[in-house]
Amino acid sequence: MKSLFDSFENLKGATLISVNNYLAKKSGEVANHVINVNISVLNAKTKDLATLKQCKVAVLKQISAKSFIDLPIVKLAFSEMLASSEKNLAPKKEDRTKQSTAQTDAYFNLTPAIRLNKETREIHIFGQAIQKTVITAGEYKKVNSSNKTIAKKLITKELNLRAGKYRNFILGHIDNLKINGESIDVVNC
């Protein structure tokens, strides 16, 4: 375990790492992931807010036309995303959204990329998803999202918002990590 923490503590700045043979808890999917660790969530949120503020109505109309979701619903989804984005940049944690506060309160940060879940005591690797290669498909339950939720996902994708790409990987579900060319077998940590 010490070699794992040492590897993360020795990282200088943002770094791509490989999370290999990750077993997804809910679906049973096994996949290899490339994630960017040691990155600033605050910078991503700030850039996302700027991107949202620059979004033109024409983009929302295009999303509406492609998805067959009524424009007023797409506009409502957008306005909620903009308000949430502004709120989540509040200097005081208590002024942020409940979801943002809950995420902050759920973990102890051990390094910029390693966190401990306060409730489950599981160690998580945290980073921005860059690439995913599915090795074994899982069983994915059908989700009946509202049109507003679907619109938010489409806006996030269309504007390439960064904050929606952050992922936690439970250390106990990973076979191997590759950090700066060094391969670490997690089971042997």
DATA-V99064 format. One record per backbone hydrogen bond with DSSP energy under -1.0 kcal/mol. CO is the residue of the C=O (numbers start at 0). NH is the residue of the N-H. E is the energy in kcal/mol with one decimal. If there is no record, write none. Layout:
co = {CO	CO}
nh = {NH	NH}
e = {E	E}
This chain:
co = {0	1	2	3	4	5	7	14	16	17	18	19	19	21	23	26	28	29	29	30	31	32	33	33	34	35	36	39	40	41	42	43	44	45	46	47	48	49	51	55	55	56	57	58	59	60	61	62	63	69	70	71	72	73	74	75	76	77	78	79	80	81	82	83	85	86	91	92	96	97	98	99	100	101	105	107	112	113	113	114	115	116	121	122	123	124	126	127	130	132	135	142	145	146	147	148	149	150	151	152	153	154	155	161	164	166	168	169	170	172	174	175	176	177	178	181	183	184	185}
nh = {4	5	6	7	8	9	10	36	34	177	32	174	175	30	27	138	23	134	135	21	132	18	129	130	16	127	14	43	44	45	46	47	48	49	50	51	52	53	54	58	59	60	61	62	63	64	65	66	67	73	74	75	76	77	78	79	80	81	82	83	84	85	86	87	88	89	94	95	100	101	102	103	104	105	117	115	125	109	110	123	107	120	116	170	114	168	166	35	33	31	29	144	149	150	151	152	153	154	155	156	157	158	160	164	128	126	124	172	173	22	185	19	183	17	181	178	176	187	188}
e = {-2.1	-2.8	-2.2	-1.8	-2.8	-1.9	-1.1	-3.0	-2.4	-2.0	-2.9	-1.7	-1.4	-1.8	-1.7	-2.6	-3.1	-2.9	-2.2	-2.9	-3.0	-3.1	-2.6	-1.7	-2.7	-2.6	-1.9	-1.8	-2.8	-2.4	-2.5	-2.6	-2.2	-2.0	-2.4	-2.7	-2.5	-1.3	-1.1	-1.1	-1.2	-2.5	-2.1	-2.3	-2.3	-2.6	-2.5	-2.1	-1.5	-1.8	-3.0	-2.0	-2.6	-2.4	-2.6	-2.3	-2.1	-2.6	-2.3	-2.4	-2.5	-2.3	-2.4	-2.4	-1.1	-1.7	-1.7	-1.7	-2.5	-2.6	-2.2	-2.2	-2.7	-1.3	-2.8	-2.9	-2.9	-2.5	-1.9	-3.4	-2.4	-2.0	-2.8	-3.3	-2.5	-2.5	-3.1	-2.5	-2.6	-2.7	-2.4	-1.1	-2.4	-2.5	-2.1	-2.0	-2.4	-2.6	-2.5	-2.2	-3.0	-2.6	-2.2	-2.5	-3.3	-2.1	-2.9	-2.2	-1.8	-2.3	-1.6	-3.0	-3.4	-2.1	-2.4	-2.8	-2.5	-1.1	-1.9}
